[in-house]
Amino acid sequence: MIDIEDQLTLDERSSVDFILALRKRWSDTVYPALAEEYAATGPLAGTVDGATDRMRELSLYPWYSHLERVQQKMLWKTVGEAVVNRGDSLREQLDEVPGAPKGRLVLDPGLELPGWYTDYDIHIQPGSFYSDDLSGYVYELGARIVMLRDNDGYKFHRLFTETALPETPGATRIVDIGCGFGKSTRPLVGRYPGAEVIGIDLAAPGLRLAHAEAEAEGAAITYLQADGRATGLEDGSCDVVTGTMVLHEMPTEAVREIVAEAARLLKPGGTMSFLEFQTTGDPFRDATIYEHAERNNEPFFRHLFATDLTGVCAEAGLSDAHWTPFDERREGKRPDGWGDRREWHFPWAVLTAAKPEK
Ligand SMILES: C[S@@+](CC[C@H](N)C(=O)[O-])C[C@H]1O[C@@H](n2cnc3c(N)ncnc32)[C@H](O)[C@@H]1O
């Protein structure tokens, strides 16, 4: 597989490195300075709205908020150009079908994409995930930088797979909903040897890239273009239904439908586990998380945070639903919370629930 980063010109490399450094300094220097100014200049607000109002009056806020938005736009411009500059060879790579594929790619060109999915360029990525064959490559390269290079080699997704998904000897089918370009799906193959691993997504470009990468690695994965709310798979056929970073991208009613679909797909005793986000309980930090989402065109974070997801699981017939914080740097699932972190970070958390045996 072509790794675009191996081919970057000096100019492109400099841009990528600059944006990465800018994001790191925004997170580990500008955000803590904003937090210090907030703490030093008045009473700490007791609510997110109160903290938002106070934050917007701080002298550092214009810088902080401007850098947050601008770095994201610079990111897509840089990675978008890097991908388009190699568009012909990248498209060819997607078209190359291996002689004896180990997995499958099942696309559905007639699949209707929901309005809430097409109304926004999510993450401000021009054209979002679905509009062009190259969108998967753009998202893949952009995500390396958004994760501050901490997810190179899919370290972060492997941590999720290893610390948050159950040991299930003899598992026969595992489903990853909202699999994107397969970053969350590939670690499942090693975790559940012998099981059929299925990645599902609305967007064909990511699935095409996921399939090409899985074949290049020799991983037997089925990628299906479908809506995670109605996968078309059989009732009670899955040991684990999982997903990473997908539920916050849809309105509450759609989240309910995904959870109901997961409950339908699970075998008795099976596990549902989604890596998502939760509020931290610190009004100032949470105010910055709401703002981060809105500045990145992610309008449904608010819906996720306002929804009682453990209650949604119970409505769907799942038991023992609970959230556990997740530390993406080294420990993975971390029941004690995120710890004291100075830098801005996503409040990762895992939602787990079980399908009762009877
Ligand atoms: C932020 S990406 C995460 C991708 C991948 N799980 C990862 O961790 O890299 C969210 C993905 O969910 C997909 N998605 C959103 N809503 C969906 C739905 N209702 N059914 C299937 N996929 C969906 C999007 O197309 C996108 O690829």
The ligand as a Tripos MOL2 file, in Angstrom:
@<TRIPOS>MOLECULE
LIG
   27    29     1     0     0
SMALL
NO_CHARGES

@<TRIPOS>ATOM
      1 C1        -15.2420    9.3440   13.3230 C.3       1 LIG1
      2 S1        -15.4460    8.0390   12.1870 S.3       1 LIG1
      3 C2        -14.7520    6.6750   13.1100 C.3       1 LIG1
      4 C3        -14.2480    5.5760   12.2220 C.3       1 LIG1
      5 C4        -13.5750    4.4060   12.9420 C.3       1 LIG1
      6 N1        -14.4800    3.7180   13.8430 N.3       1 LIG1
      7 C5        -12.3420    4.8700   13.6840 C.2       1 LIG1
      8 O1        -12.2990    4.7830   14.9110 O.co2     1 LIG1
      9 O2        -11.4150    5.3200   13.0110 O.co2     1 LIG1
     10 C6        -17.1900    7.6820   12.2310 C.3       1 LIG1
     11 C7        -17.6210    6.7400   11.1350 C.3       1 LIG1
     12 O3        -18.9700    6.3490   11.3910 O.3       1 LIG1
     13 C8        -19.6560    6.2750   10.1600 C.3       1 LIG1
     14 N2        -21.0960    6.3500   10.4470 N.ar      1 LIG1
     15 C9        -21.7860    7.3950   10.9470 C.ar      1 LIG1
     16 N3        -23.0790    7.0680   11.1070 N.ar      1 LIG1
     17 C10       -23.2140    5.7750   10.7120 C.ar      1 LIG1
     18 C11       -24.3050    4.8780   10.6340 C.ar      1 LIG1
     19 N4        -25.5370    5.2320   10.9880 N.pl3     1 LIG1
     20 N5        -24.0720    3.6370   10.1770 N.ar      1 LIG1
     21 C12       -22.8330    3.2520    9.7910 C.ar      1 LIG1
     22 N6        -21.7640    4.0720    9.8370 N.ar      1 LIG1
     23 C13       -21.9500    5.3170   10.2900 C.ar      1 LIG1
     24 C14       -19.0610    7.4110    9.3440 C.3       1 LIG1
     25 O4        -19.2620    7.2410    7.9640 O.3       1 LIG1
     26 C15       -17.5920    7.3420    9.7480 C.3       1 LIG1
     27 O5        -16.8570    6.5090    8.8950 O.3       1 LIG1
@<TRIPOS>BOND
     1     1     2 1
     2     2     3 1
     3     2    10 1
     4     3     4 1
     5     4     5 1
     6     5     6 1
     7     5     7 1
     8     7     8 2
     9     7     9 1
    10    10    11 1
    11    11    12 1
    12    11    26 1
    13    12    13 1
    14    13    14 1
    15    13    24 1
    16    14    15 ar
    17    14    23 ar
    18    15    16 ar
    19    16    17 ar
    20    17    18 ar
    21    17    23 ar
    22    18    19 1
    23    18    20 ar
    24    20    21 ar
    25    21    22 ar
    26    22    23 ar
    27    24    25 1
    28    24    26 1
    29    26    27 1
@<TRIPOS>SUBSTRUCTURE
     1 LIG1         1 GROUP 0 **** ****
